[in-house]
């Protein structure tokens, strides 16, 4: 699908989201529709968990994984709600999940940090949780390019007006600390409770896609034959702008904001020496601990 063909689709999505936020009857209708399908799915399928939860670092492949989980037969997205308060960190209590119908199977994703409120919900609702992260350098590149094409982003206007190198350096300094902490906080939680949390990296997913998806399913207690997993992969990847076979091509041409930074190691094409030193200072230890570097002697 060309970028021109995607524009009307994106516009339609924005209109629908506006309707959901402004009109309660639209949200109720969507919840009713989702609930009916939920009853049908729960009668037809028997899975050990009704909710598959993802705590995904932004630009770490979490949308890709989310599409995969929603494509499992019987699973669907939950009813759409106004999530603006959640996105701002103002609402992490049971009300976030209360909109989910009592029957059916659902896949949910959040970019939220490992707050005590969210961890309490995970335990209270017995939510097996998948954590996804990425080399923070590549993540920062992908995040920057997303901001450049997203008018709703805080720094959209600033970054499109500044010289590119200056804008990119500002984006690194602004974001590196919270994203570094996001990774560390979730990994600490997962280390303490490996039966509740599973951790995957974007690099693992990109290199061994089938094997990683199979492991994810087993973590959620879902055992499917290989051919079924592969068919789900095709459906899921088509939802994220392409097919499994075209992933490498998407990365090569940089198709779509979510895949603009899809290459591993692409940060070398964007970082300045100043950027390298900043990341070493703020996240160098993490890069070594996670196996992305052997020591501090890395550079462009």
N, C-alpha and C positions, 0 to 999 in steps of 0.2 A: 504494500500500500504506500503510495507516495505521500510526501509531507502535505501536498495540496489536498489530497483526499482525506487526510487526517484532520484538517482544520475544521470542517463542518461537524465531524464526530466530536471533537474536543469542545466546540461551541455548544453542541447539544448537551454534553455532560455538564457544562457550566450552568446552562439553563435549568437542568433537572436539579442540580445541587441547590440552586437558588430557590426553586419551588419547595424542596424538602425543608430548607431552613425557615421559609416564611409562612408556609401553610401546613398546619397540623393535620389537616385531612389527607394531605398527600402522604405524610409519614404514616398515618394510620392505615391507609390503603396499601402501602408497601409492606407494612408489618403483617397485615392480613394475608396478602399474597404469599409472603415468605413463610408465614405460619402454616398455610395450607400445604405448601410444598414440603414443609418440615414434617408434618404428620405423614404424608405419603412416603417420604424418604425413610422415616423411622420404622414404618411398617415393612418396608422393602429391604432395608439394610440393617445389619447388626454390627455396630462398631463399639469398641470399649469406651470411647470418649466422644461426647457430643460437641465439644469445643476444642479445636486445635489452635493453640495460641503461639504467636511469633513475636518476640522482642527483637526487632531488627534495627541495627544501626542504619541511618539514612544512607542511601547509595551503596549498600552492601549486598545487593541481590535479594533483599527481602521481598520486594514486589514480585520477583520471579518465583520465589518459593511460595508466596501467598497464592499466586495464580495456579501453581501446581496443586496445592492443597484444596483449593476451591474446585479443581477439576476432578478430584476423586469422586467416583460415582456416589451420589447421595449427599454430597457436601455442597454448600452454597454460602454466599456472603450473608451476613446478618442484615436486618433492616437498616436502612440508612438513617442516621440521626445527625443532629447538629453537634459536631465534634469540636467546635471552635474552642470551647472551654478546656477540653481535654488536651488539645494541641498546645494551649498556653500553660499547661500544667496546673490549671485551676480546679480540675475535677478528676480525681482518681478514687472513686468509691464504687459501691455496688451499682449505682445508677447507670454507670457506663455499660453494664452487662444486663440490666433489668429489661432492656428493650428486646433482648433475644427471646424468641418464642420458647415455650416449654418443651416443644417437640422438634426434632430435626437435628441435623449436623451442620456445624458452622466453622469457618476458618476466619480467625481474627488476627490483625497485625497492628503493632504499635511501634513508634520510634521512641517511646518514653524511656526515661532512665529508671534504674532499679530503686525506686523510691520505696520507703516502708509501706506506704499505702497500697502500691501495686503488688508488692510481695505478699502482703496479707491477703489480697484478693486471690492471688494465684494459689495460695495454700487453702483458703476457705472454699474455693470452687474446684479444687483438685485439678488444676490446669497443667498438663504437661506442656512445657514451654521451650520452644526452639529459639536459640540466640544466634544471630548472624552478625559478623563483623568483617572488617576488611583492612588491608594495609592503609593506615591513616593517610599516607601521602597520596595514594590513588583516590581515596575517598574525598580528600580536599579538592583535588582536581575536578572530580565529577560534580561535587557540590557547587563549585565555582561556575562551571558551564551551565548547570541547571539554573542558577540565579540569573545568569545573563539572558535567559529566555523566559523567565517567569516574572511577569509584571507585579505579581502579588508579593514577591520577596522583599524583605526589608531593604536590601542594598541593590535592588535592580537598577534604579536610576543612577546611583553613585557609580556602580561598576561599569555601566555603559558610557559614562562620561569621562571617567579617569583613564589615563594611559593603561593599557592592558597589564603591564608588569606591576604597576603600582596597585591596581585594583586586586590582582591576584595575591600580592603580598599582604594586603589588608585583610583579605578573606581568610588567609591562613592564620594570621595573628588573632583574628576575631573568633575563629571556630576551633582551633586546635585543642585548647584546654578542655572545653566541655566534651568534645568527642573522645579525647584520650580518657577522660574520667568515665565516660559512658562505657567504653570497652572494659576498663579495669573493674568498675563496680559490678557489671553483669558477670564477668568471669569469676570474681570472688564468690558471688552467689552460687554460680554453677558448680564451683569446686566443692562447696560445702554440701550440696544436694544433687549429686549426679543422677539420681533416679527421677528427679523432677525436671531437670534442665539438660538440654543437649546443645552443644556449641558446634557451629560450623563456620568456616571462613569462606569468603567469596572465592578465594583462590582455589580452595578444595572443590567447591561447587563447579567452577569453570573447568577444572582439570579432569575431574572424575564425576561428571554430572549424574550418570545413571546410578553409580554405586552410592553416591551421597543421597540421592533421592530415595533409594531403597532403604538405606539406614534410617532416614528420617521417618519413613512409613513404619518401620519396625519399632522405632522409639515411641510412636503414637499407638503401637499395638495393632497395626494394620499390615497384614501379610498378603501381598498380591503377587500373582505370577509375573515373570519378567515382561512378557509381551503387553500385559495390561499397564505396567509402569511406563513402558515406552510410549504407549498410546496416550497416556495422561500427559507425558512430557510434551508431546506434539501439540495437544490441545492447549496446554498451559503456556507454552512458548509462543503460540500464535496470538495469545492474548496480550503478550508483552512485545508486540511489533515484530513478528517473524516466526519462523519455524526452527526446530532444533538444528536442522541441517544448515540454516542460514545464519546461525549465531556468529560464526567467524566473519561472515560477510558484513553483518551489522556492525561488528566491532571495527572492521576495516574502514567502513565508510562513515562511522560515527552516527548511525541512525537513531534519532530520538534522544531526548534530554536524559532519560534514565540510563542510556547506554553510551553516552558521549565519552565517559571515562572508563569504558569496559575493559580496556587492555590492562593487564597487570604490568607494573613498571612504567606506565605511561607518564608518571610524575616527572621523569627525567626530561621529558620534552617541554615541561612547563616551569619547573623550579629554576630560580636563580641561586647563585651561591649564598646570597643572604637568606633565602628561603630555607636552604639546606641547613644552615647554622641554627636558624630558629627552631626547626623541627628537631634537630639533634638536642637542643637545650630543653625543649618542652616534652618531647616524646621519644627521645633516643633510647632510653632504657626499655621502654615498652616494645619498640621495634626489635630489640635484641631478644627480649623475653619471649616474644611471640614467634621468633624464628625468621623474621624478615631480614635481619642483619646479624652478622657474627660479632661485630664490635662497632665502635664509633667511627671507624675509618672508611665510611662510605661517602659517596658524593655523586656528582653528575657523570 
